[in-house]
Amino acid sequence: MNVTNSDYTLDIDTCCEQVTKVRHSIQGNEPHIFTDIYRADVNMAIWQRPLSSTLSDSVSIFLTEKPRFKASMTVSPQSVLESISESLGAEMHELSENIAELVEMFCCLFELKRVGLRLTVVDSAMCPKFHVDNVPCRLITTFQGVGTEWLPHQVADREKLGRGSNGKSDSESGIYQNKNDIQQLNCGDVALLKGEHWEGNEQAGLVHRSPALTSDERRLILTLDFSY
């Protein structure tokens, strides 16, 4: 139904659909939780997993030796292990195998032949303000350091995203009302973040940001994106 006057035309059905959209996060300690990302009411699926002590130790040494490491590549399940091993070095075989497993899961889940992979060491917040991703879905995990922060759909004021913040910080813009509303992934957690380009998820992409870091903190972050 449309309502029209001399100043505007408003599609009430569309407006109501956006207002009444319900989205939840869901989490579990097994990777099959990822299949729930296909539920219309889910915009984040989290596999809560601990990292092995050997992996954590090797990553810590790696960050000390290569504090500016960055890798970006397009890979397939067949090519990822060789490609990432070449980039990381033979001594990081456990991390390479871990990443290859995630690529295989991501491709299988979404029936993709290849993905865009980024593995980056950061010492500051890459995306310090809350935002949504203009992608169908993104995988993110932190191998060292604090995890990504996010807001539950029902508490985020989406009108304060981007230009709607009027240049104010998140704490001043009103995008959230209570600091306790801010949620955070644990190091090792693997999350699927549904974005704005997932069909039917417009105006409901997960609102998230990079965490603030102290001067001596570093994170090692992996992201996977669709590549067609």
C-alpha positions in Angstrom: 0.0 0.0 0.0 1.3 3.5 -0.9 0.5 6.8 0.8 1.2 9.8 -1.3 1.1 13.6 -0.7 2.8 16.4 -2.5 6.1 15.9 -0.5 6.7 12.2 -0.5 5.6 8.7 -1.3 5.9 6.1 1.4 5.5 2.4 0.9 4.0 1.4 4.2 4.4 -2.3 3.7 8.1 -1.9 3.1 8.5 0.4 6.0 6.7 -1.9 8.3 8.8 -4.9 7.1 12.0 -3.1 8.0 10.7 -2.0 11.4 9.5 -5.5 12.4 12.5 -7.5 11.1 13.8 -9.7 13.9 17.3 -10.9 13.9 19.3 -13.0 16.5 22.8 -14.3 17.0 23.2 -18.0 17.6 26.2 -19.9 19.0 27.4 -23.4 19.7 30.6 -25.4 20.3 30.4 -27.4 17.1 30.8 -26.1 13.5 27.4 -27.3 12.4 26.0 -24.2 14.0 27.0 -22.5 10.8 24.0 -24.0 8.9 21.7 -21.8 11.0 23.0 -18.7 9.1 20.4 -19.8 6.5 17.6 -19.0 9.0 15.9 -15.7 8.1 15.9 -14.6 11.7 19.7 -15.2 12.3 22.3 -12.6 11.3 25.2 -14.1 13.1 26.3 -17.7 13.8 29.2 -18.3 16.1 31.3 -21.4 16.5 32.8 -21.1 19.9 36.1 -23.0 19.8 39.2 -22.9 21.9 42.6 -22.7 20.1 45.2 -25.3 21.0 48.1 -24.2 23.1 50.5 -25.1 20.4 48.7 -22.9 17.8 48.4 -20.0 20.3 52.1 -20.2 21.1 53.2 -20.4 17.4 51.0 -17.4 16.5 52.5 -15.4 19.4 56.0 -16.1 18.1 54.9 -15.3 14.6 53.5 -11.9 15.6 56.7 -11.1 17.4 58.8 -11.9 14.3 56.4 -10.5 11.7 54.5 -7.6 13.4 53.4 -6.1 10.0 52.3 -9.3 8.3 49.5 -9.0 5.7 48.3 -11.5 3.2 45.4 -11.1 0.7 44.6 -13.8 -1.9 41.8 -15.6 -3.7 41.9 -19.3 -3.0 39.9 -22.5 -3.6 39.6 -25.5 -1.2 42.2 -27.2 -3.4 44.7 -24.4 -3.5 44.4 -22.8 -0.1 46.8 -25.0 1.9 49.7 -24.5 -0.6 49.0 -20.8 -1.0 48.7 -19.9 2.7 51.7 -22.2 3.7 53.9 -20.4 1.2 52.9 -17.0 2.7 53.2 -18.1 6.3 56.2 -20.4 6.1 56.6 -24.1 6.9 56.9 -23.5 10.7 53.3 -22.3 10.8 51.8 -25.5 9.4 49.1 -25.8 12.2 47.8 -22.3 11.4 47.9 -23.0 7.7 45.9 -26.2 8.2 43.4 -24.4 10.5 42.8 -21.8 7.9 42.5 -24.3 5.1 39.8 -26.1 7.1 37.8 -22.9 7.5 38.1 -22.2 3.8 36.7 -25.7 3.0 33.8 -25.2 5.4 33.0 -21.8 4.0 33.0 -23.0 0.4 31.0 -26.1 1.2 28.4 -24.1 3.2 27.8 -21.5 0.5 28.6 -23.7 -2.6 31.5 -21.5 -3.6 34.5 -22.5 -5.8 36.8 -19.8 -4.3 36.9 -17.2 -1.6 38.7 -14.0 -0.9 41.1 -14.5 2.0 42.7 -11.8 4.2 45.0 -12.6 7.1 46.3 -9.5 8.8 48.2 -8.4 11.9 46.8 -5.2 13.3 47.9 -3.0 16.1 45.0 -0.5 16.0 41.3 -0.7 15.3 40.8 -1.2 11.5 37.1 -0.3 11.6 36.7 1.6 14.9 33.1 2.7 14.4 30.0 0.4 14.3 29.1 -0.5 10.7 27.5 -3.1 8.5 29.2 -5.0 5.7 27.9 -4.7 2.1 28.5 -8.4 1.5 26.2 -11.5 1.6 28.2 -13.0 4.5 31.6 -12.8 5.9 33.6 -15.2 8.1 35.8 -13.6 10.8 38.0 -15.1 13.4 40.8 -13.8 15.6 43.8 -16.1 16.2 45.4 -13.7 18.8 44.1 -10.7 20.6 40.7 -9.5 21.5 37.7 -10.3 19.3 35.3 -8.3 17.2 32.6 -6.3 19.0 29.0 -6.3 17.9 25.5 -5.1 18.8 22.3 -7.2 18.9 19.9 -6.2 16.2 17.2 -5.0 18.5 19.4 -2.5 20.4 21.3 -0.9 17.5 19.9 2.4 16.2 20.7 1.9 12.5 19.9 5.5 11.8 23.1 6.3 13.5 25.3 4.3 11.1 27.6 6.1 8.8 26.6 9.7 8.1 23.8 9.2 10.5 26.3 9.6 13.4 27.0 13.2 12.3 30.7 12.6 12.9 30.2 11.6 16.5 31.9 8.7 18.2 29.8 5.6 18.9 29.6 6.5 22.6 28.1 9.9 21.6 26.0 9.2 18.5 23.3 7.1 20.3 23.8 4.0 18.2 23.5 2.1 21.5 22.0 3.3 24.8 23.8 1.1 27.2 27.5 0.1 27.1 26.5 -3.3 28.4 24.7 -3.9 25.0 28.1 -4.2 23.3 28.9 -7.9 22.8 32.3 -9.4 21.9 33.7 -12.5 20.3 36.3 -14.5 22.1 39.7 -15.2 20.6 39.3 -18.4 18.6 35.6 -18.0 18.0 34.6 -18.3 14.3 31.7 -16.1 13.3 29.6 -15.8 10.2 28.3 -12.2 9.9 25.3 -11.8 7.6 25.6 -8.6 5.6 23.3 -6.2 3.7 23.7 -8.1 0.4 22.2 -11.3 1.7 18.8 -11.5 -0.1 16.1 -10.6 2.4 18.5 -9.2 4.9 18.5 -5.6 3.8 18.6 -3.2 6.8 19.5 -6.1 9.0 23.2 -6.8 8.4 25.1 -7.4 11.7 26.3 -4.1 13.3 29.9 -4.6 14.4 33.3 -2.9 14.8 36.9 -3.5 15.6 37.9 -3.4 19.3 40.1 -0.6 20.6 43.7 -1.8 21.3 46.3 -0.6 23.7 49.7 0.5 22.4 51.3 -2.9 22.9 48.4 -5.1 21.7 48.3 -6.9 18.3 45.6 -9.0 16.7 45.9 -11.7 14.0 42.6 -11.6 12.1 41.3 -13.9 9.3 38.4 -12.9 7.1 36.8 -14.9 4.3 34.5 -13.4 1.6 32.5 -14.6 -1.3 34.4 -14.6 -4.6 32.5 -15.5 -7.8 
